[in-house]
């Protein structure tokens, strides 16, 4: 699998394939952040990593170049999606996206990922507009929890086979708060850059921005 930075293709392949469970993107990104830090690909404390939840009020979020798609253009209408953005302090490509469900190079530079996955030139109806909740990885790893209840139907049957490992429990004992991360509304968008930056680095649920702010936030981050 190709990478967009110098390093071992085997390392990227191992990070992408060893723990991914289809349709459990929030758990996949949780363990991805841990593995990137443990492997030395990211800072040991995960301080250069950010978890990004993508959704909208309609819970119908179009993303292109997704492995789950059966279309040539790879488009999928996810209810929500979660990816990892790495902001490296050194190197030719300081902003990288790690998307375990993407068919793009792994990782991809943020600019090309945005272009190929969000297709900004494609005019969406307003109800399909995407919003982004950004959470600093060290905070996410402490507070995120999921007992996978969202993946069962009304009869209690799995809608997709769950991971083999035990569900994720937060440090504070919470067993499920995924809904707090993937529920994203236009009214949640923060417009003041200073307030947004502070929330990302201090708040359990980070902060929400719109698509026009996404690249700008990471580029202008101090």
GROMACS elastic network, one bead per residue, 0.5 to 0.9 nm:
[ bonds ]
;  ai    aj funct       b0    kb
    1     9     6  0.61239   500
    1    10     6  0.79403   500
    1    12     6  0.73532   500
    1    13     6  0.61833   500
    1   105     6  0.70448   500
    1   106     6  0.70554   500
    2     9     6  0.63274   500
    2    12     6  0.82323   500
    2    13     6  0.87281   500
    2   104     6  0.88369   500
    2   105     6  0.54433   500
    2   106     6  0.63563   500
    2   107     6  0.82634   500
    3     6     6  0.74787   500
    3     7     6  0.79137   500
    3     8     6  0.82705   500
    3     9     6  0.65094   500
    3    12     6  0.71680   500
    3   105     6  0.55705   500
    3   106     6  0.51259   500
    3   107     6  0.56841   500
    3   108     6  0.71406   500
    4    93     6  0.78301   500
    4    96     6  0.83244   500
    4   105     6  0.66914   500
    4   106     6  0.69343   500
    4   107     6  0.60442   500
    4   108     6  0.57148   500
    4   109     6  0.67214   500
    5    91     6  0.83160   500
    5    92     6  0.78816   500
    5    93     6  0.68745   500
    5    96     6  0.89517   500
    5   107     6  0.78999   500
    5   108     6  0.85377   500
    5   109     6  0.87170   500
    6     9     6  0.88914   500
    7    10     6  0.87552   500
    7    11     6  0.77275   500
    7    12     6  0.84406   500
    8    11     6  0.52100   500
    8    12     6  0.67531   500
    8    13     6  0.87593   500
    9    12     6  0.52576   500
    9    13     6  0.61394   500
    9    14     6  0.86054   500
   10    13     6  0.50165   500
   10    14     6  0.60576   500
   10    15     6  0.85506   500
   11    14     6  0.52027   500
   11    15     6  0.62206   500
   11    16     6  0.86701   500
   11    39     6  0.86658   500
   11    41     6  0.89946   500
   12    15     6  0.51175   500
   12    16     6  0.61811   500
   12    17     6  0.86124   500
   12   106     6  0.68831   500
   12   107     6  0.77509   500
   13    16     6  0.51575   500
   13    17     6  0.59767   500
   13    18     6  0.81427   500
   13   106     6  0.82914   500
   14    17     6  0.53468   500
   14    18     6  0.55485   500
   14    19     6  0.86804   500
   15    18     6  0.61127   500
   15    19     6  0.76509   500
   15    20     6  0.87521   500
   15    32     6  0.69052   500
   15    35     6  0.69091   500
   15    36     6  0.75072   500
   16    19     6  0.71632   500
   16    20     6  0.65984   500
   16    32     6  0.78570   500
   16    98     6  0.87828   500
   16    99     6  0.86645   500
   16   100     6  0.59703   500
   16   106     6  0.80956   500
   17    20     6  0.57647   500
   17    21     6  0.89598   500
   17   100     6  0.83338   500
   19    28     6  0.69397   500
   19    31     6  0.75963   500
   19    32     6  0.82275   500
   19   163     6  0.84936   500
   20    24     6  0.79368   500
   20    25     6  0.80260   500
   20    27     6  0.84186   500
   20    28     6  0.54646   500
   20    29     6  0.86785   500
   20    31     6  0.87539   500
   20    32     6  0.86730   500
   20   100     6  0.70957   500
   20   101     6  0.86984   500
   20   163     6  0.84109   500
   21    24     6  0.57366   500
   21    25     6  0.75136   500
   21    27     6  0.82251   500
   21    28     6  0.66936   500
   21   161     6  0.82681   500
   21   162     6  0.72724   500
   21   163     6  0.60010   500
   22    25     6  0.71067   500
   22    28     6  0.85805   500
   22    68     6  0.82299   500
   22   101     6  0.77217   500
   22   160     6  0.79038   500
   22   161     6  0.83132   500
   22   162     6  0.86146   500
   22   163     6  0.89002   500
   23    26     6  0.86383   500
   23    68     6  0.87948   500
   23   101     6  0.87350   500
   23   151     6  0.88389   500
   23   160     6  0.69181   500
   23   161     6  0.86753   500
   23   162     6  0.86520   500
   24    27     6  0.56183   500
   24    28     6  0.61879   500
   24    29     6  0.87708   500
   24   148     6  0.87283   500
   24   151     6  0.87523   500
   24   160     6  0.86328   500
   24   162     6  0.76349   500
   24   163     6  0.80334   500
   25    29     6  0.60289   500
   25    30     6  0.84826   500
   25    80     6  0.89434   500
   25    81     6  0.64197   500
   25    82     6  0.56306   500
   25    83     6  0.75932   500
   25    99     6  0.88781   500
   25   100     6  0.76886   500
   25   101     6  0.77343   500
   26    29     6  0.53505   500
   26    30     6  0.62879   500
   26    31     6  0.89732   500
   26    53     6  0.83499   500
   26    81     6  0.75264   500
   26    82     6  0.56470   500
   26    83     6  0.80500   500
   26   146     6  0.86984   500
   26   178     6  0.79937   500
   27    31     6  0.64379   500
   27    32     6  0.84762   500
   27   145     6  0.88850   500
   27   146     6  0.79783   500
   27   163     6  0.87985   500
   27   167     6  0.87339   500
   27   168     6  0.77586   500
   28    31     6  0.54558   500
   28    32     6  0.60102   500
   28    33     6  0.87438   500
   28    82     6  0.85759   500
   28    83     6  0.88538   500
   28   100     6  0.74730   500
   29    33     6  0.61396   500
   29    34     6  0.86457   500
   29    51     6  0.73118   500
   29    82     6  0.67145   500
   29    83     6  0.61667   500
   29    84     6  0.64278   500
   29    98     6  0.84991   500
   29    99     6  0.81144   500
   29   100     6  0.77562   500
   30    33     6  0.55216   500
   30    34     6  0.67035   500
   30    35     6  0.89613   500
   30    51     6  0.82439   500
   30    84     6  0.89094   500
   30   137     6  0.83141   500
   30   140     6  0.77858   500
   30   141     6  0.65787   500
   30   144     6  0.82818   500
   31    35     6  0.60910   500
   31    36     6  0.85209   500
   31   141     6  0.88120   500
   32    35     6  0.50816   500
   32    36     6  0.60050   500
   32    37     6  0.85155   500
   32    84     6  0.79730   500
   32    98     6  0.84201   500
   32   100     6  0.86332   500
   33    36     6  0.52383   500
   33    37     6  0.62679   500
   33    38     6  0.86030   500
   33    42     6  0.82841   500
   33    46     6  0.68440   500
   33    49     6  0.70265   500
   33    50     6  0.84858   500
   33    51     6  0.83176   500
   33    84     6  0.73480   500
   33   137     6  0.69267   500
   33   138     6  0.88022   500
   33   141     6  0.81450   500
   34    37     6  0.52966   500
   34    38     6  0.60717   500
   34    39     6  0.85523   500
   34    44     6  0.88568   500
   34    45     6  0.88985   500
   34    46     6  0.75044   500
   34   141     6  0.81025   500
   35    39     6  0.58547   500
   35    40     6  0.84600   500
   35    41     6  0.83233   500
   35    42     6  0.86993   500
   36    39     6  0.53577   500
   36    40     6  0.63564   500
   36    41     6  0.50434   500
   36    42     6  0.52168   500
   36    43     6  0.79754   500
   36    44     6  0.83185   500
   36    46     6  0.78881   500
   36    49     6  0.88981   500
   37    40     6  0.54039   500
   37    41     6  0.60958   500
   37    43     6  0.54551   500
   37    45     6  0.65206   500
   37    46     6  0.55513   500
   37    47     6  0.89823   500
   37    49     6  0.88209   500
   38    41     6  0.76734   500
   38    42     6  0.78114   500
   38    43     6  0.83648   500
   38    44     6  0.62182   500
   38    45     6  0.87068   500
   38    46     6  0.89210   500
   39    42     6  0.74420   500
   39    44     6  0.83117   500
   40    43     6  0.64544   500
   40    44     6  0.65131   500
   41    44     6  0.85669   500
   42    45     6  0.82000   500
   42    46     6  0.62873   500
   42    47     6  0.81035   500
   42    48     6  0.66006   500
   42    49     6  0.73211   500
   42    86     6  0.76477   500
   42    88     6  0.78275   500
   43    46     6  0.50192   500
   43    47     6  0.60656   500
   43    48     6  0.61111   500
   43    49     6  0.80663   500
   43    88     6  0.87883   500
   44    47     6  0.77152   500
   45    48     6  0.82387   500
   45   137     6  0.88649   500
   45   138     6  0.68466   500
   46    49     6  0.54199   500
   46    50     6  0.83578   500
   46   136     6  0.84624   500
   46   137     6  0.60590   500
   46   138     6  0.57723   500
   47    50     6  0.80162   500
   47    87     6  0.89119   500
   47   136     6  0.73135   500
   47   137     6  0.67696   500
   47   138     6  0.63868   500
   48    85     6  0.83486   500
   48    86     6  0.55980   500
   48    87     6  0.52018   500
   48    88     6  0.62934   500
   48    89     6  0.81133   500
   48   136     6  0.82947   500
   48   137     6  0.79545   500
   49    84     6  0.66520   500
   49    85     6  0.58061   500
   49    87     6  0.64360   500
   49    88     6  0.85988   500
   49   135     6  0.89545   500
   49   136     6  0.65090   500
   49   137     6  0.53558   500
   49   138     6  0.79505   500
   50    83     6  0.83846   500
   50    84     6  0.55885   500
   50    85     6  0.51462   500
   50    86     6  0.63352   500
   50    87     6  0.81018   500
   50   134     6  0.65134   500
   50   135     6  0.56630   500
   50   138     6  0.83803   500
   50   140     6  0.85557   500
   50   200     6  0.89203   500
   51    82     6  0.68797   500
   51    83     6  0.58962   500
   51    85     6  0.64396   500
   51    86     6  0.89367   500
   51   133     6  0.80699   500
   51   134     6  0.58284   500
   51   135     6  0.51923   500
   51   136     6  0.62807   500
   51   137     6  0.57456   500
   51   140     6  0.73660   500
   52    81     6  0.81920   500
   52    82     6  0.55261   500
   52    83     6  0.53252   500
   52    84     6  0.60543   500
   52    85     6  0.71703   500
   52   132     6  0.62727   500
   52   133     6  0.55042   500
   52   135     6  0.63924   500
   52   136     6  0.87957   500
   53    80     6  0.69274   500
   53    81     6  0.56931   500
   53    83     6  0.66913   500
   53    84     6  0.89337   500
   53   131     6  0.82139   500
   53   132     6  0.56013   500
   53   133     6  0.50195   500
   53   134     6  0.66128   500
   53   135     6  0.83406   500
   53   181     6  0.69926   500
   53   182     6  0.62266   500
   53   184     6  0.85898   500
   54    61     6  0.74771   500
   54    78     6  0.89755   500
   54    79     6  0.87260   500
   54    80     6  0.54753   500
   54    81     6  0.51270   500
   54    82     6  0.61933   500
   54    83     6  0.82361   500
   54   130     6  0.64552   500
   54   131     6  0.57734   500
   54   133     6  0.65970   500
   54   134     6  0.89793   500
   54   182     6  0.73788   500
   54   184     6  0.80510   500
   55    58     6  0.81552   500
   55    59     6  0.59763   500
   55    60     6  0.71064   500
   55    61     6  0.56650   500
   55    78     6  0.79011   500
   55    79     6  0.64913   500
   55    81     6  0.67359   500
   55   128     6  0.88062   500
   55   129     6  0.84084   500
   55   130     6  0.56125   500
   55   131     6  0.56162   500
   55   132     6  0.67271   500
   55   133     6  0.83977   500
   55   182     6  0.66271   500
   55   183     6  0.73942   500
   55   184     6  0.60969   500
   55   185     6  0.83432   500
   56    59     6  0.52404   500
   56    60     6  0.67741   500
   56    61     6  0.66426   500
   56    79     6  0.80354   500
   56    80     6  0.77022   500
   56   127     6  0.76562   500
   56   128     6  0.68716   500
   56   129     6  0.67045   500
   56   130     6  0.55324   500
   56   131     6  0.57953   500
   56   132     6  0.84793   500
   56   182     6  0.85987   500
   56   183     6  0.75241   500
   56   184     6  0.54884   500
   56   185     6  0.59329   500
   56   186     6  0.74757   500
   57    60     6  0.79462   500
   57   127     6  0.74341   500
   57   128     6  0.83386   500
   57   130     6  0.89974   500
   57   183     6  0.73993   500
   57   184     6  0.62240   500
   57   185     6  0.53389   500
   57   186     6  0.74831   500
   58    61     6  0.79875   500
   58    79     6  0.79607   500
   58   127     6  0.63772   500
   58   128     6  0.69482   500
   59    77     6  0.87285   500
   59    78     6  0.72461   500
   59    80     6  0.64013   500
   59   128     6  0.82509   500
   59   183     6  0.84128   500
   59   184     6  0.87484   500
   60    77     6  0.55101   500
   60    78     6  0.56098   500
   60    80     6  0.72997   500
   60   127     6  0.83804   500
   60   128     6  0.62584   500
   60   129     6  0.89514   500
   60   130     6  0.88109   500
   61    76     6  0.78530   500
   61    77     6  0.50726   500
   61    79     6  0.58679   500
   61    80     6  0.63844   500
   61    81     6  0.81658   500
   61   128     6  0.60126   500
   61   129     6  0.74081   500
   61   130     6  0.62825   500
   62    75     6  0.66099   500
   62    76     6  0.56564   500
   62    78     6  0.63047   500
   62    79     6  0.87994   500
   62   117     6  0.86983   500
   62   118     6  0.74833   500
   62   124     6  0.89772   500
   62   128     6  0.73049   500
   62   129     6  0.86261   500
   62   130     6  0.80442   500
   63    66     6  0.69349   500
   63    74     6  0.79863   500
   63    75     6  0.54415   500
   63    76     6  0.54798   500
   63    77     6  0.64581   500
   63    78     6  0.73219   500
   63    81     6  0.89312   500
   63   116     6  0.87967   500
   63   117     6  0.53836   500
   63   118     6  0.56475   500
   63   119     6  0.80413   500
   64    69     6  0.84382   500
   64    73     6  0.64760   500
   64    74     6  0.50616   500
   64    76     6  0.63169   500
   64    77     6  0.88260   500
   64   102     6  0.82637   500
   64   116     6  0.66723   500
   64   118     6  0.64399   500
   64   119     6  0.73721   500
   65    68     6  0.88264   500
   65    69     6  0.76529   500
   65    72     6  0.86370   500
   65    73     6  0.61867   500
   65    75     6  0.58518   500
   65    76     6  0.80929   500
   65   101     6  0.86368   500
   65   102     6  0.57780   500
   65   103     6  0.54541   500
   65   104     6  0.65894   500
   65   116     6  0.71059   500
   65   117     6  0.60237   500
   66    69     6  0.56792   500
   66    73     6  0.85838   500
   66    74     6  0.50422   500
   66    75     6  0.61859   500
   66    76     6  0.65068   500
   66   101     6  0.57096   500
   66   103     6  0.56376   500
   66   104     6  0.81540   500
   66   117     6  0.80656   500
   67    70     6  0.81804   500
   67    74     6  0.68385   500
   67    75     6  0.89434   500
   67    76     6  0.88372   500
   67   100     6  0.88577   500
   67   101     6  0.55272   500
   67   102     6  0.55976   500
   67   103     6  0.55628   500
   68    74     6  0.76401   500
   68    75     6  0.85493   500
   68    76     6  0.71410   500
   68   101     6  0.73266   500
   68   102     6  0.85647   500
   69    72     6  0.80179   500
   69    73     6  0.81460   500
   69    75     6  0.58193   500
   69    76     6  0.55521   500
   70    73     6  0.85980   500
   70    74     6  0.66919   500
   70    75     6  0.81237   500
   70    76     6  0.85350   500
   71    74     6  0.51663   500
   71    75     6  0.65563   500
   71    76     6  0.85077   500
   72    75     6  0.80167   500
   74   102     6  0.88298   500
   74   103     6  0.80862   500
   75   117     6  0.84279   500
   77    80     6  0.85508   500
   78    81     6  0.64699   500
   79   182     6  0.87558   500
   80   182     6  0.64032   500
   80   183     6  0.86539   500
   81   182     6  0.80998   500
   82    99     6  0.77813   500
   82   182     6  0.86625   500
   83    97     6  0.71349   500
   83    98     6  0.61133   500
   83    99     6  0.50594   500
   83   100     6  0.74806   500
   83   101     6  0.87228   500
   84    96     6  0.83236   500
   84    97     6  0.58224   500
   84    98     6  0.50532   500
   84    99     6  0.65244   500
   84   100     6  0.89954   500
   84   137     6  0.84596   500
   85    95     6  0.69976   500
   85    96     6  0.56662   500
   85    98     6  0.61834   500
   85    99     6  0.86062   500
   85   110     6  0.77595   500
   85   218     6  0.89312   500
   86    94     6  0.76315   500
   86    95     6  0.57010   500
   86    96     6  0.51027   500
   86    97     6  0.63360   500
   86    98     6  0.76810   500
   86   110     6  0.89885   500
   87    90     6  0.89767   500
   87    93     6  0.89715   500
   87    94     6  0.55558   500
   87    96     6  0.66597   500
   87   218     6  0.73079   500
   87   219     6  0.88708   500
   88    91     6  0.71359   500
   88    93     6  0.77224   500
   88    95     6  0.62380   500
   88    96     6  0.78879   500
   89    94     6  0.63230   500
   90    93     6  0.79829   500
   90    94     6  0.62657   500
   91    94     6  0.58244   500
   93    96     6  0.69163   500
   93   109     6  0.64467   500
   93   110     6  0.87378   500
   94   109     6  0.79791   500
   94   110     6  0.88503   500
   95   108     6  0.85144   500
   95   109     6  0.58402   500
   95   110     6  0.55129   500
   95   111     6  0.81858   500
   95   218     6  0.76161   500
   95   219     6  0.81312   500
   96   106     6  0.89334   500
   96   107     6  0.60418   500
   96   108     6  0.54844   500
   96   110     6  0.51659   500
   96   111     6  0.86368   500
   96   113     6  0.85317   500
   97   106     6  0.77450   500
   97   107     6  0.54593   500
   97   108     6  0.52101   500
   97   109     6  0.61032   500
   97   110     6  0.55716   500
   97   113     6  0.69646   500
   98   102     6  0.85959   500
   98   106     6  0.62766   500
   98   108     6  0.68053   500
   99   102     6  0.54429   500
   99   103     6  0.86586   500
   99   104     6  0.84995   500
   99   106     6  0.72189   500
   99   107     6  0.71710   500
   99   108     6  0.83444   500
  100   103     6  0.84083   500
  100   106     6  0.79270   500
  100   107     6  0.89279   500
  101   104     6  0.89968   500
  102   105     6  0.80236   500
  102   106     6  0.80146   500
  102   117     6  0.83234   500
  103   106     6  0.80741   500
  104   107     6  0.79234   500
  104   108     6  0.68962   500
  104   113     6  0.76688   500
  104   116     6  0.81957   500
  104   117     6  0.86221   500
  105   108     6  0.53982   500
  105   109     6  0.88516   500
  105   113     6  0.89593   500
  107   110     6  0.89907   500
  108   111     6  0.83039   500
  108   112     6  0.68273   500
  108   113     6  0.58332   500
  109   112     6  0.55981   500
  109   113     6  0.60685   500
  109   114     6  0.86404   500
  110   113     6  0.50128   500
  110   114     6  0.60379   500
  110   115     6  0.85581   500
  110   215     6  0.75208   500
  111   114     6  0.53137   500
  111   115     6  0.63247   500
  111   116     6  0.87750   500
  111   215     6  0.74770   500
  112   116     6  0.60440   500
  112   117     6  0.82626   500
  113   116     6  0.52536   500
  113   117     6  0.56191   500
  113   118     6  0.77223   500
  114   117     6  0.53901   500
  114   118     6  0.53175   500
  114   119     6  0.69831   500
  114   120     6  0.76302   500
  114   215     6  0.83417   500
  115   118     6  0.58919   500
  115   119     6  0.51683   500
  115   120     6  0.63436   500
  115   121     6  0.85346   500
  116   119     6  0.55381   500
  116   120     6  0.85129   500
  117   120     6  0.86322   500
  118   121     6  0.86723   500
  118   122     6  0.82926   500
  118   130     6  0.87611   500
  119   122     6  0.55492   500
  119   123     6  0.87476   500
  120   123     6  0.74374   500
  120   124     6  0.89658   500
  120   211     6  0.88713   500
  124   127     6  0.79707   500
  124   128     6  0.60679   500
  124   129     6  0.63681   500
  125   128     6  0.55842   500
  125   129     6  0.68636   500
  126   129     6  0.53358   500
  127   130     6  0.86336   500
  129   210     6  0.85030   500
  129   211     6  0.81565   500
  130   210     6  0.68874   500
  130   211     6  0.64297   500
  131   184     6  0.68583   500
  131   185     6  0.74795   500
  131   186     6  0.71950   500
  131   189     6  0.79235   500
  131   208     6  0.69030   500
  131   209     6  0.60385   500
  131   211     6  0.60957   500
  132   184     6  0.76428   500
  132   189     6  0.85890   500
  132   207     6  0.81559   500
  132   208     6  0.53883   500
  132   209     6  0.53564   500
  132   210     6  0.61192   500
  132   211     6  0.70708   500
  132   214     6  0.75887   500
  133   181     6  0.73227   500
  133   182     6  0.79402   500
  133   184     6  0.72479   500
  133   189     6  0.88095   500
  133   200     6  0.89215   500
  133   205     6  0.77235   500
  133   206     6  0.65862   500
  133   207     6  0.54447   500
  133   209     6  0.65594   500
  133   210     6  0.89128   500
  134   200     6  0.63349   500
  134   205     6  0.78692   500
  134   206     6  0.54625   500
  134   207     6  0.55834   500
  134   208     6  0.63034   500
  134   209     6  0.79081   500
  135   138     6  0.85693   500
  135   139     6  0.70405   500
  135   140     6  0.62603   500
  135   199     6  0.85658   500
  135   200     6  0.54555   500
  135   201     6  0.74083   500
  135   203     6  0.78961   500
  135   204     6  0.73880   500
  135   205     6  0.61436   500
  135   207     6  0.68535   500
  136   139     6  0.55624   500
  136   140     6  0.62686   500
  136   141     6  0.88204   500
  136   200     6  0.59064   500
  136   201     6  0.57951   500
  136   202     6  0.82184   500
  136   203     6  0.86687   500
  136   204     6  0.86196   500
  136   205     6  0.89299   500
  136   206     6  0.68920   500
  137   141     6  0.60084   500
  137   142     6  0.86056   500
  138   141     6  0.53231   500
  138   142     6  0.65546   500
  139   142     6  0.52612   500
  139   143     6  0.63145   500
  139   144     6  0.82851   500
  139   201     6  0.78405   500
  139   202     6  0.77896   500
  139   203     6  0.77251   500
  139   204     6  0.61372   500
  139   205     6  0.84764   500
  139   206     6  0.85539   500
  140   143     6  0.53612   500
  140   144     6  0.54316   500
  140   204     6  0.68776   500
  140   205     6  0.78241   500
  140   206     6  0.86839   500
  141   144     6  0.59941   500
  141   145     6  0.88911   500
  141   170     6  0.77645   500
  141   171     6  0.85859   500
  142   145     6  0.88351   500
  142   170     6  0.58664   500
  142   171     6  0.54886   500
  142   172     6  0.79545   500
  142   204     6  0.87360   500
  143   169     6  0.81999   500
  143   171     6  0.60967   500
  143   172     6  0.69467   500
  143   173     6  0.87646   500
  143   174     6  0.77095   500
  143   177     6  0.85839   500
  143   204     6  0.67127   500
  143   205     6  0.88291   500
  144   168     6  0.74990   500
  144   169     6  0.72277   500
  144   170     6  0.54514   500
  144   171     6  0.84110   500
  144   174     6  0.79729   500
  144   175     6  0.85149   500
  144   176     6  0.76955   500
  144   177     6  0.65670   500
  144   178     6  0.70362   500
  144   181     6  0.85856   500
  144   204     6  0.85640   500
  145   167     6  0.77276   500
  145   168     6  0.50812   500
  145   170     6  0.50536   500
  145   171     6  0.88309   500
  145   173     6  0.85697   500
  145   174     6  0.61168   500
  145   175     6  0.51622   500
  145   177     6  0.55117   500
  145   178     6  0.64518   500
  146   149     6  0.76884   500
  146   150     6  0.88791   500
  146   167     6  0.61004   500
  146   168     6  0.54601   500
  146   169     6  0.67017   500
  146   170     6  0.85035   500
  146   174     6  0.84106   500
  146   175     6  0.57276   500
  146   177     6  0.62079   500
  146   178     6  0.58690   500
  147   150     6  0.82907   500
  147   166     6  0.87263   500
  147   167     6  0.53073   500
  147   168     6  0.68207   500
  147   169     6  0.78513   500
  147   175     6  0.58953   500
  147   176     6  0.54448   500
  147   177     6  0.87148   500
  147   178     6  0.88261   500
  148   151     6  0.55809   500
  148   152     6  0.75517   500
  148   162     6  0.78299   500
  148   167     6  0.72093   500
  148   176     6  0.77661   500
  148   178     6  0.86925   500
  149   152     6  0.57092   500
  149   153     6  0.87604   500
  149   156     6  0.87573   500
  149   158     6  0.89729   500
  149   176     6  0.82344   500
  150   153     6  0.79891   500
  150   159     6  0.89527   500
  150   178     6  0.87050   500
  150   179     6  0.86792   500
  151   156     6  0.89584   500
  151   157     6  0.82433   500
  151   158     6  0.57548   500
  151   159     6  0.54722   500
  151   160     6  0.65816   500
  151   161     6  0.86246   500
  151   162     6  0.80957   500
  152   155     6  0.75834   500
  152   156     6  0.52229   500
  152   157     6  0.51325   500
  152   159     6  0.55474   500
  152   160     6  0.80893   500
  153   156     6  0.52752   500
  153   157     6  0.54419   500
  153   158     6  0.64658   500
  153   159     6  0.63758   500
  154   157     6  0.74756   500
  157   160     6  0.88862   500
  158   161     6  0.61854   500
  158   162     6  0.75105   500
  159   162     6  0.88500   500
  161   164     6  0.89143   500
  162   165     6  0.86259   500
  163   166     6  0.77580   500
  163   167     6  0.82647   500
  164   167     6  0.89297   500
  165   168     6  0.87993   500
  166   169     6  0.88608   500
  167   175     6  0.80879   500
  168   175     6  0.71021   500
  168   176     6  0.82744   500
  169   172     6  0.82032   500
  169   173     6  0.61698   500
  169   174     6  0.59475   500
  169   176     6  0.74558   500
  170   173     6  0.52292   500
  170   174     6  0.51747   500
  170   175     6  0.65565   500
  170   176     6  0.83239   500
  171   174     6  0.73635   500
  174   177     6  0.71435   500
  176   179     6  0.79631   500
  177   180     6  0.54801   500
  177   181     6  0.71872   500
  178   181     6  0.53217   500
  178   182     6  0.63546   500
  178   183     6  0.84945   500
  179   182     6  0.52565   500
  179   183     6  0.56789   500
  180   183     6  0.56910   500
  180   184     6  0.83745   500
  180   205     6  0.74002   500
  181   184     6  0.74230   500
  181   205     6  0.63398   500
  181   206     6  0.88435   500
  184   187     6  0.85042   500
  184   188     6  0.68720   500
  184   189     6  0.87630   500
  184   208     6  0.75465   500
  185   188     6  0.53551   500
  185   189     6  0.74171   500
  185   208     6  0.84599   500
  186   189     6  0.56709   500
  186   208     6  0.85439   500
  186   209     6  0.85672   500
  186   210     6  0.79696   500
  187   190     6  0.83185   500
  188   207     6  0.78574   500
  188   208     6  0.59147   500
  188   209     6  0.78130   500
  189   196     6  0.89725   500
  189   207     6  0.74800   500
  189   210     6  0.65288   500
  190   193     6  0.76193   500
  190   195     6  0.74410   500
  190   196     6  0.60155   500
  190   207     6  0.70763   500
  190   208     6  0.61342   500
  190   209     6  0.59823   500
  190   210     6  0.85773   500
  191   194     6  0.89093   500
  191   195     6  0.80771   500
  191   196     6  0.73772   500
  191   209     6  0.75777   500
  192   195     6  0.54162   500
  192   196     6  0.61713   500
  192   197     6  0.86890   500
  193   196     6  0.50735   500
  193   197     6  0.60864   500
  193   198     6  0.85820   500
  193   217     6  0.80254   500
  194   197     6  0.52280   500
  194   198     6  0.62185   500
  194   199     6  0.86325   500
  195   198     6  0.52033   500
  195   199     6  0.61645   500
  195   200     6  0.87305   500
  195   207     6  0.89254   500
  196   199     6  0.51294   500
  196   200     6  0.62489   500
  196   201     6  0.88686   500
  196   206     6  0.82068   500
  196   207     6  0.59770   500
  196   208     6  0.77752   500
  196   209     6  0.82116   500
  197   200     6  0.52750   500
  197   201     6  0.65959   500
  197   202     6  0.87655   500
  197   206     6  0.88510   500
  197   207     6  0.80352   500
  197   217     6  0.81873   500
  197   221     6  0.78207   500
  198   201     6  0.54611   500
  198   202     6  0.61058   500
  198   203     6  0.79646   500
  198   206     6  0.87177   500
  198   207     6  0.88219   500
  199   202     6  0.51652   500
  199   203     6  0.50504   500
  199   204     6  0.84279   500
  199   205     6  0.82066   500
  199   206     6  0.53421   500
  199   207     6  0.56847   500
  200   203     6  0.60254   500
  200   204     6  0.82340   500
  200   205     6  0.77650   500
  200   207     6  0.54709   500
  200   208     6  0.87985   500
  201   204     6  0.86656   500
  201   206     6  0.69646   500
  202   205     6  0.88388   500
  202   206     6  0.71691   500
  203   207     6  0.77033   500
  205   208     6  0.89077   500
  209   212     6  0.81374   500
  209   213     6  0.61362   500
  209   214     6  0.68168   500
  209   217     6  0.89397   500
  210   213     6  0.55990   500
  210   214     6  0.67029   500
  211   214     6  0.53247   500
  211   215     6  0.81184   500
  212   215     6  0.73566   500
  212   216     6  0.76392   500
  213   216     6  0.52603   500
  213   217     6  0.59454   500
  213   218     6  0.89262   500
  214   217     6  0.54353   500
  214   218     6  0.69388   500
  214   219     6  0.89105   500
  215   218     6  0.54899   500
  215   219     6  0.61219   500
  215   220     6  0.85692   500
  216   219     6  0.50795   500
  216   220     6  0.59251   500
  216   221     6  0.82839   500
  217   220     6  0.54793   500
  217   221     6  0.59803   500
  218   221     6  0.52352   500
  218   222     6  0.88386   500
  219   222     6  0.85480   500
